[in-house]
Amino acid sequence: MIQKTERTTPSRYGNKRMFYDEETVYPILDEALFCTISYSLDNQPYSIPTAFVRKENKLYIHGSVGSHFLRGIESGIPVCISVMLTDDLVVAKSAFSHSVNFRSVIIFSNAEKIDDFDSKALFFKELTEKIVPGSWDYLRPMKTNEVNKTMLLSFEINEASAKTRTGMPNDEEADQGLPIWSGLIPIPSRRLSPIPDQWSQDIPLPEHLLHL
């Protein structure tokens, strides 16, 4: 269950844009392909982007068992996880009032290392299906040593918040009648036609990629 805390409460204005419910937080996490994990180790700050998948109230990431990043946080040190989806550039009549329509999530959590083989294998399937839906059964099955060479970490989504902005520009009343165009410039994230590599030139595009 997501709980509002001092760290997830805005220090200034913006409360009307903040949300602390699973119905808002989870869909943003499920749509985003990547998150950024920030932490401090030996007085040195780090901020690492990585792919992830959410299952129930946990967020999962993976990497090589030799990864400096994963080995640094597997002990459970505090981390901050951020995700942002941008929907529109908000163009106002003054630069001061320009903005962005967005959906974002911030999570404060600690890593838990998962060593169970079956849990790790299931994660790989779910992450693969998130990144390229319908591809898991099409691909060459994952080998045992590939699972063993990969570290899996999970993070509970208990202390989290979502922040969003929607709608048109909020021009000052005195600016609203100016002969200057204002409105939205949509910037959707979309998948384009797949491009084959040199070994796939003569292989038909599989069904699951036709519908991306």
N, C-alpha and C positions, 0 to 999 in steps of 0.2 A: 504494500500500500504506500502510495506517495504521500509524503508529509511535507508541509511548508515549514521551513526553518529560517533562522536569521540569515543564513548564507544564500538562500534562494528568494529572499525578499528584497525588492528594489529599494535603493537608498534614497531615490528622489521620486519623481513622478513616474507614471507608467503602470500603476497597479491595474488599470483597466485592460492592459495588454498581457497581463500575466495569468497563467493557468497552472493548476496543480493537480489535475485529474488525469487518470489513465486514458480517458477517451480523447484527450487532446495530445498528450505526450506520445503515446504509443504509435499512432498513425504517422507522426513526423519521423520517428525513428525507423519505422518500417519502410517509408518512402526513400529515405536517405541511404546512399550506398556507402558513404564514408563519414567517419567522425574524427575529431582531433582530441588526443589525450595529452593533457598537460600535467606535469609533476615536477618536483624538485628533488635532486639527488646529489648529495655531497655539496650542497650550497650552489648547485648549478641548475638553472631552469631548463626544461625540455618541453617541446610541444610537437607531438608526432601524429600525422594523419594516417589512418588505417581503415581498412574495410571492416565491417562488423555486421552482426545479425542480432536481432532481439528475439527471445523466446520467453513468453510469460513476463515475469518481472526481472529478467536478467539480460544484460547485454554481453555478447561474446566477441572476443577478438582472438587472432592466432598469429603465429610466426615461427621462425626457426628456434629450436631449443637453444641455439647459441646467440640469439638476438640480445644485444646489450640493452635495448629498450625493454623487452619482456622480462629479462632477468633483473632489471632494475626495479620493476614494479610488482613482481610476483610475490614479494614478501608482504604485500598489503599496505604499502605506504599510501597516503592520501593522493587521489588523482581527481582532476576535473575533466569531464568529458563534454565536448560541445559539438552540436550539429546545427547547420543552418541551411535552409532551402530558400532561394530567392525566387519570387514570382513576378514582380514588376519593378521597374524604375519609376519613381513618383516624381514627375516633372512639374514643379510649381512655377509661379510667375516671378519668384525671386529665388536666388540660389540658397538663401537662408532656409527656405521652406521645402527644398528638395528632400526626398526621403526614399525609402525602399519598402515595398510590401514583401514580407518575409515570414517564415515560420522557423523557430529555433527552439532547441532544448539544451539545458545545462544540467549535468548530473555530477554530484559529488559522491564518490564511492571509493572502494578499496578492492584490489584484485584478489580473486581466489583461483588458485591453480587447479586444473582438473586433469587427473592422470588416467582416469578410467578410459580404456580403449574404445568401448562402444559409444560412450558419450562424445569422445573426440570425433569418431567416424560420423556420428549423426550430425554434429556441428558442421563438418565439411559439406555434407549433403545440403543442409539448410542454407549455408552461406552461398554455395554454388547455385542453388535454385533461386536465391534472391538476386544475385548478380546477373545470371543468365537463366531465366525461368525455362523449365522443361528440358534442361540439358543433362541432368545427372545420369539418367538411364542411357543416354546416347553416348556418353564418354567412356573411355577405357576405365575399368574399375580401379579405384585407388588401392595401392599396394600397402601391405602391413607396415613395411619400413617407412613409407611416406607418412603414415599416421604417427609412427613412433618418433620421427624426426621433427615433429611439429608440436609446439607448446600451445595449449588452450587456456585462456584466462576468462573468467566471468566477473561481472560487476552487478551487484544488486541495484535496481532502480527504485530506491526508497527516498532519497533526498534529491529531488529533481524539480525543475520548473520549465514551463514552455512560455515563450513570448512570441507574439505575432503582431503584424500590422496588415490591415487590408484597407481598401478604399482609395478615394481620390486625394489630391493634395489638400492640405489645410492652409490655404492662403489667408493672409491677414485680410480683414474686411476691406481695408483701403486699397488693397491690390487686386481685388476680385474683378474690377471693371477695366483693368488695363488691357490694351490690345496685344497681349502676349499669350502665346499658346501654352496651355497647361493640360495635364492629363497623365495617362499611364503609358509606359512602353513595356509590354510584356516580354519577359526573358525566360521562356519555358525551357526546362531541361528535357531533351528528347533523344531517342536513339535513331541513328541514321542507318542506311543500308550496310550490312556487313561487307567487309573487304577480305577476300581470301588471301592466304599466304602462298608461297611458291609451291607448296606441296598439295594445295587444295584447289588449284585452278580448275580441275576437271571433276571435282566432287560436287554433286548437287547440294544446294543449300538445304539443310535439314528442316523439317517441319517446324520445330520450335523456334527457329530463327526467322522464319517467314513472317511471324506475327509480332515480332518485337517492335 
